[in-house]
Amino acid sequence: MKDFAQLENILDVKFKDQDLLRQSLVHRSYLNENPGFPLPHNERLEFLGDAVLELVVTEYLYQHYPNPEGELTNWRAALVNAIMLSGIAAGLGLEDYLYLSRGEAKDSGSKARQYILANAIEAVIGAIYLDQGMAATAKFIHQCVISKFPEVLKQKSYLDPKSRFQELAQEIYGITPSYLVLDEHGPDHAKEFKVGLYLGEELVTEGVGSSKQEAQVAAAAEGLKVKKWNN
């Protein structure tokens, strides 16, 4: 039996209707195996929470930073993307409270689990909003999400890997990186590209993807690790 009182302590939110919190963690797959479960899945709460999260983050950035729209948009995206949100959800221990099918439960650590966790934290935000109102929800978002913003700025994680690698390569070496397709195979509907990332004549690393762009991004992300530029 999942102890949702303990989760309330972790979230620092005491629900009037604890079923809203419970529902926020019900994945659709669980209901396929447990059709008699008394609560619906969390997708409607996720829809609501996504909108509330974006509004609170947008308002914070607007009020505190006079930067152009494009920069604010990139910063917001860095705070509300699936990687950031799944990390926050994992840090809160939401994974232990998820209602998942047996198959999904075995899939820990996968990209699918990352999206389930990201969706779950949005659904939790939706549940808090319905149960507690905007002020309490904004407080939760500030504590759990907006508190990550200084690190986003420091790490420049709002830049995509290609932009980040190029910025650092130019800053450190005075060189603009280049990309070269090293291999391309597979039928037209399922092609795979291997791309090399170069600094001058140096092959830094390679990346693979279903498009040249995807392979370049993968190479740049790996290049940041190889050069130890992630920190």
N, C-alpha and C positions, 0 to 999 in steps of 0.2 A: 504494500500500500504506500503510495507516494505521500510524503508529509508536506502538504502545501502550506501549513503554518510556518514551517522552517523556510520555505521559499519566500514567504511574505517577509520574514526577517531579513533574508538576503537582499531582497528588493527594497526594503525599508518602506513597504506599502502594506497597510492593513486593509484588506478588501471588505466591503460590506457584503458583496456577493462573491464568495470564493469560487463559485462555478465559472465566473468569467475568467478568472486566472487559469483554472483547469482547462477550460475550452481553448484558451490561447495556445495551449501546448498539444492539442489533438491534431495529429497529421491525418490527412485524408486516408492514407493506407491503413491506419488502425481501424477505421470504421468498416473497411472492406472485410476485415477478419472478425470484427466485433459489431455486427449490425444492430445489436440490442443496446449498445452503449448510449447512455441518456443524453449526451451532449453532442452538438454538431462539430465538424472540423473547424479549424482556425482561419480559413481563408478570408472570410468576411471581416474578422477582426484585424487580420493582416492588412487588408485593403484600407481600413480606417486608420490603423496605426501608421502606415506608410505616409499618409497625407498629413497627419498630426506631426510626425517626426520631421518631415520636410518643412512644414510651416515654422516650427520652433527653431530649427537650425537656421533657416533662411532669415527669420526675424533677428536672431542673435548676430549673424554676420552683418546684416544690414545696419543694425544699431551700433556695432562696434568697429566696423571697418569701412572707410570711405573709398574702397577700391572699386575698379570698374566691374561691370556685370560679369564679364568673362572670368575674371579671377575669382569672384564670389561663387560663381557656378562650379568652377573646378574644386574649390575648397569644400563646398557643400557635397559634391559627389564623393570626395575622399572620406567624408564623415559618414555617409549613408550608404556606401556600396556594400556588397555582400561580404567581402573579405573583412572589412572593419566590423560590420554588425555581427557576423558569425563569431569573430574573436571576442566581442563584448558578451555575446550570449554564452560562449564557452566559459568565459571568466566568471560569469554569474552562476554557472553550474546548471544552466537550463537543460543541458543534454540529459541529465539524470531524471528530469521530470517529463520528458517528451513521451507522448503516447504514439508508438510506432508499430507498424506491422513487424512480424518476425523477420522478414527479409530486410526491411529498412533498418531494423535494430542491429543487424549484423554488419551493416555497411558503414561503420564508424570510420571517420577519417577521410571519407571520399568527398569529391566535389559536390555530390548530391546532398550529403549531410551538411556541408557548409551552407548550402542554400536553405535547407530545412531550418537550420539554426538562425540564419539571418531573417527568414520569414517569421520564425517564432518570436524573436525579440520585437519585431514590428507588431505582431499580434498581441504581445504583452502590453505594448504601449497603447494599442487600441483598447484593451481591457481596462487599463488604468484610467484612460480617458472617460470611458463609459461609467466606471465605478466611482471615480474621484473628481473628475472635472479637469479643466485645462491647467489650473495652477499646479496641482499635484503632478500632472503629467509632464509639464515643463520642467519642474524640479527634478524629476527622474531622468529626463533627457539631458539636462545640464550635468547631472552627476555622472551618468553612464556614457554619454556620447560626446557632448560638447567638451567635456574635460579632456578628451583625446586631442583636441585641436592644436595645442602648443606642440605636441609631438608631430602632428601632420605638417605643420609649418617648418619645424626643425629638420625633419627627414625629407621634406619636399615630396611626400608621397602623393600629393595631388597631381604630380606630373606622371604621365604614362612612362613606362620603362625606356622607350626610345628617346623621348624628350629628355629624360633624366640622364641617360647615358651620354647623349650628345652634349648636354650642358657641362657635364663633368669632364668629358674628353677634351672639350675646347678649353675649359678652365685649367686643367692639369697639364695637358700635352700640347695645347694649341692646335689640335687636329680635329677635323670633322669626321666622325666614323662613316664607314661605307658598308653596304650590304651586297653580297653576291650570291646568286642562286647556285648551289653546289650540286643539287640533285633534284629531279622532279620525276615522279612516277605515279602510276595508278590511272584508272579510267577518268574521263572528264568529270563525272559526278562524284568522284571520291579521290581526287588528287592529293598527294602529299609532297610538300616542298621542304627541302633542307637548305637553309640559308646560312652563310658564313658572315660573321661580324668582324670587320677589319678596322684597325687603327694603322693607317698607312699600309705597310706590307705585313703587319702582324695580324695573324688570325687569332682573335681573342677567344671566340667560342662559336658554337653552331646552335641553330634553333630549328625546330620542326613544327610545321603547321599545315592546315588544310588550305591555306592561301599564303601568298608571299608575305602579306602584311602580318598575318598571324605568326608566321615563322620568324619574321624580323623582331616582333615584340618578344617572342620567346627567347631569341638570341640576346636581345638587349637585357632582359631580366636576368638571364644567366651571366651575361657580361658584368652586370653590377655585382654579382656574387664573386665572380672570378677576380675582379679588380678590388674586391672588398670595399665597394663604394655604397653598400647598403646602409652604413651607419653615418 
